[in-house]
Amino acid sequence: MSERMELSAYREIFIEELNDQMERMDQALLALERGAAPEVVQTLFRAAHTIKGSAATMGFREMSDLTHEVEFVLEWIREKKPEVTVPLIDVLFRALDAMKTLRTQYVSGSAYDDCSSVVAALQIIVRRPERLPVRLPELSAAESLRAEAAVASGQRLLAVLVRLKEDCLMKAARYFMLQQRLEDLCGGTVLASSLAAAAPDGDEEARYGSFAFVIAASRAADGLQAQLAGDSDVENAEVVPFPLQTAGKAEYPDPGSAGPAAGEQPKGNSGQPTVRVHVERLDQLMNLVGELLIDQTSLADLHTNGQRSDPAGILQKIGSVSDHMGRVIKELQEGVMKTRMLPIDQLFSRFPRLVRDLAHKLGKEIELVLEGRETELDRMIIEELGDPLIHLIRNSADHGIESPEVRLEGGKPVAGRITLSSYHEENHVVITLQDDGQGIHADRIKASATAKGLISEEQAALLPPEEAVRLIFEPGFSTAAQVSEVSGRGVGMDIVRSQIGRLNGIIDIQTEPGQGTTFTIRLPLTLAIIKGLLVKVSGRVMILPMYSIAEIVRIVPGDIQTVQGEQLIINHGRIVPFSWLHGKLNYQHTGRITRTIPVVIIRSVDKMAAIAVDEIIGNQEVVIKNLGSYLGTMRHLSGATILGNGQVAMILDASFLVSG
């Protein structure tokens, strides 16, 4: 019992170390594929060895067994120094994906996947490295049902991979003869074959050069591989288990995903979120707390002295101590915020693998350039920013970057480029994602939006190009000719907008047809402490987040126009919807009537709104307090804070203010 409790105590440390080591392996495999130095193999080996030992200590046998096979392959690569081919890297990535899936299942406590096909792929790499990869057949729904019935009746599912010799005559006839012989030897039925509909070069005979069968075997398969390999026309043959759960999605060897998308971290954790903090930062915080304790002692002494003598005489000393405490508290606040900060590289490092797999899947050459990886951002924002950036990258790879043939015709380099960068700008972090692809054509956007009923033809005719491209953020919008695994369902960009909005961010698009597209995201540095604009409405003090304020202006009643029943103003030549804050909040207007109206221009994601208030008080830093669950869903509020006078002020949500 005590041993189990001790292992549980180390569970968090184990998972954190596991995530770090797998991230290291991901980056090292990408470097190995790009032709990095042999030392990269040693890095991979050390990471796999560490995971194996830690998993064994925690009793995580499934992970330990799988990493043992990975370690064996890496040792073979280190000693034999074979050519690093795409199939070799694909198998190692497939093993890493399986490790990530096991990790997620370990955290959630769910059943573990069968990794026997991955293990078999790793073993084949070492035993027969010269064998070309053969894609396993994808079982149809009917074939999957037959496979399930075969397993239920006691039969075994086997994958039989065959490559014929180059000088084999009548390969097609040999293929059918081997299929019949296989059924006779196993006493079973071939359920599926991997042969494509046609050879790439149109040579019908060439398509029979290498193939794979899935067979339901009734008899033991002992010696089957040797019997097939003994055929005079067979160069090599492999027989491996075919796990039923891989039906319809496996490739052998395969870079396919065996769990979360490449580079993603599991959403959950086995305990409370943690963050690593450098010891120097902790020492700095301890020093600041020490100074506060000294000031506390000084105030206590001054309080005692003030009771014994004239209180007015020590007011100046109290003011001096108060000023010092203010400076220390400011430093302490900044220090604590830094402990929440992480380099954005924690997020960016996940994307090279994603782009690599997308390029292979789409048949394109894509280079990913990462800039500003050292930029620090609140860890909570980093965790929530992953999905929006994944959608943007997939969109750029699929819709933005052209095929190699189209790029050559247009005078562009064969390899497309996606540049992901970040930098600080005042109290914000700016993230840009730029591609050198075909750009966004406003006319196509209008046509697609009109066809889907998102806008009318009259609205499309009046819509300027810069506004038309923003329609890609509307729910259900898509220009894809067909739904694919990568995109085309019309949900990705809508998710981007909503998630950026939840992070109190803003997203812009700049595009030039034929040249490329740039998405710019502006996010607050942190969600814990913000600068807020204090305003008064109907006798109440409310707070507007400064990061969502584009401008503060004063207008006269005559500046307010009404078009089709909606109020608006013109701000720098742009039409901006106008509303009174008391009206948005359903408050009774109690403010005095003045000749000019204070108006705050609010911006959230890709929308703007002009909000009129009774009075603008000023701005100050505020600590955001969670409203808890007692109030239920309060769509117009993002939190609350306590002002210096002890009054509670509500913080308004920018996305609510810009909504219609």
Secondary structure, 3 states (H helix, E strand, C coil): CHHHHHHHHCHHHHHHHHHHHHHHHHHHHHHHHCCCCCHHHHHHHHHHHHHHHHHHHCCCHHHHHHHHHHHHHHHHHHHHCCCCCHHHHHHHHHHHHHHHHHHHHHHHCCCCCCCHHHHHHHHHHHHCCCCCCECCCCCCHHHHHHHHHHHHCCCEEEEEEEEECCCCCCHHHHHHHHHHHHHHHHCCEEEEECCCCCCCCCCCCHHHCEEEEEEEECCCCCCHHHHHHCCCCEEEEEEEECCHHHCCCCCECCCCCCCCCCCCCCCCCCCCCCCCCCHHHHHHHHHHHHHHHHHHHHHHHHHHHHHHCCHHHHHHHHHHHHHHHHHHHHHHHHHHHHHCEEECHHHHCCHHHHHHHHHHHHCCCEEEEEECCCCEEEHHHHHHHHHHHHHHHHHHHHHHCCCHHHHHHCCCCCCEEEEEEEEEECCEEEEEEEECCCCCCHHHHHHHHHHCCCCCHHHHHHCCHHHHHHHHHCCCCCCCCCCCCCCCCCCHHHHHHHHHHHCCCEEEEEEECCCEEEEEEEEECCCCEEEEEEEEECCEEEEEEHHHEEEEEEECHHHCEEECCEEEEEECCEEEEEEEHHHHCCCCCCCCCCCCEEEEEEEEECEEEEEECCEEEEEEEEECECCCCCCCCCCCEEEEEECCCCCEEEEECHHHHCCC
